[in-house]
Amino acid sequence: MNDKLKIKRKTSNKNLENIVDVENLSFTYPGKNEKILSKLNFNIKKGEIFGFLGPSGAGKSTTQKIITGILKGFQGKVKVMNQDISKVDSKFYENIGVSFEFPNLYLRFTARENLKYFASLYEVETEDALKLLGMVGLEEAVDIRVEEFSKGMKMRLNFCRALINKPELLFLDEPTSGLDPANARIIKEIIREKSRQGKTIFLTTHNMLTVDNLCDRVAFIVGGEIVLIDTPPNLKSTYGSKNVEIRYISDKDSKRKNFKLSGLGKNLEFLNLLQQYEVESIHSQEANLEEVFIKVTGRKLR
Amino acid sequence: MRFLQALKHDIKYQFRHGFYYVYLVVSIIYIAILLRLPSEIQDISTAFVIFSDPAMLGFFFVGTIILLEKGENIFEGLFITPLRVKEFILARVLSLSIISLLTAFLIAIIVRGFSFNYILLFIGLILTAIFFTIQGIAIAVSVRTVNEYLLYSIIYSIFLVIPFLEFLNIFESILFYLWPTRASLILIMGAFTGNIGLFEIIFSVFIFVIWIFIAYKWAYSLFINYVILKIGDQ
């Protein structure tokens, strides 16, 4: 069901406008010879959740700094929400939201005071602070100072901060890091909901599960170059293979063996094993994106 | 308006971190000491205390605040909103000038009654506070630790107190007229002693305006390099 919905949304995305349009983007820090980014080309469509993946130093944050209008002096063309990013002024920030990997909050202020202050800096209509805090399960902590928050609570409040101006384009850096599984699920559900509302999400993370769960498309970036861009299911079927792991008892020992899922019914070794030994368990294993990444780029993510 | 929101927030922040209370206590101590001095040196002593502390407090307060904000990673969150660096600097400078003005006038009025030129004191104080707070911002954004900040502050203070050689009759130079600290001291002293001519007032204000302009440009470019361009680098 979920997959069907996803596919439906993706097809309809095809006709949608590009929110981010990057053409031949290259960047070299002033005074350095080495290129940080080399001829990047990608676009992100309205409502899309776009994953940006790569090891540290690959150029992820430089790319994000350029798309958010912080870093100028690049080569190539970058258009964000139909504006040439090299010419935007402070109005541009009315419509974007950024949540960084580490929280940016006033520790001596309460959750409500933090959100209200950030909200007061926008001219556009802002979200109700209490509604946002309720969405991420911080309703009990509204009037508690942030210095008393746990890391996970700070992360959730920081996520709210990025949403306060109802941004059209949302940048999220490791949105589920430091969260317990229940809260991570809530955050992911909000991200999906934002995407359904037509908001565009640029997501950078090391967490392949988050990518697999959330992203419509993923770009792999290594050494300042985009190696490929595709949907997670395509990547898995193109580069990964589905396996079956079987555990059985042989000579009173528990043993494991892997078989390819395709052609399993005709795999004699597998069939013999089933007949000759006492089987403890059989599990099918999907190729995961982490393996795909290593296969494609020859690099580990961390 | 963003600037007013930033100003309001800055004042709240300074209250929350106890800066107002600290300065109330410090002012009371100064007042107690100044009231015990013989009346013939009260004028000069009051002027000197106000010059050396309330007028310059922005320098140390802003350093502390910016280092606290760096610890909270606040700038990353702040400058991806429409808030501009110039609005931020202006709000910060004004909010700290308010503490300077409040404490200086509290000390002056309690010690001297209303027998001083408050317009001149206001001009001298606000220019000094603006200048030193901007300097504090410039240094604080470019250092990483409190110790580094203090080290730079000492080097910087040595440069600033050079014109005092003249007041102590050690060394004289026409170049001292160009020093911001001299302009500051002349205006604040003049407010209490009345020993200041119109030309000196205009010249001191003129010198200050130039210094403030230079300091602002310097602080602004350091802010862009050390804060804005580092957003998202962690």
Interface residues (C-beta under 8 A of the other chain):
Chain A: S61 Q64 K65 T68 I70 L71 S90 K91 Y93 E94 I96 G97 V98 F100 E101 F102 P103 N104 L105 Y106 L107 R108 F109 Y117 F118 S120 L121 Y122 E123 N158 R161 N165 D173
Chain B: R2 Q5 A6 H9 K12 Y13 R16 H17 E72 N73 I74 F75 E76 G77 L78 F79 I80 T81 P82 L83 R84 I228 L229 I231 G232 D233 Q234
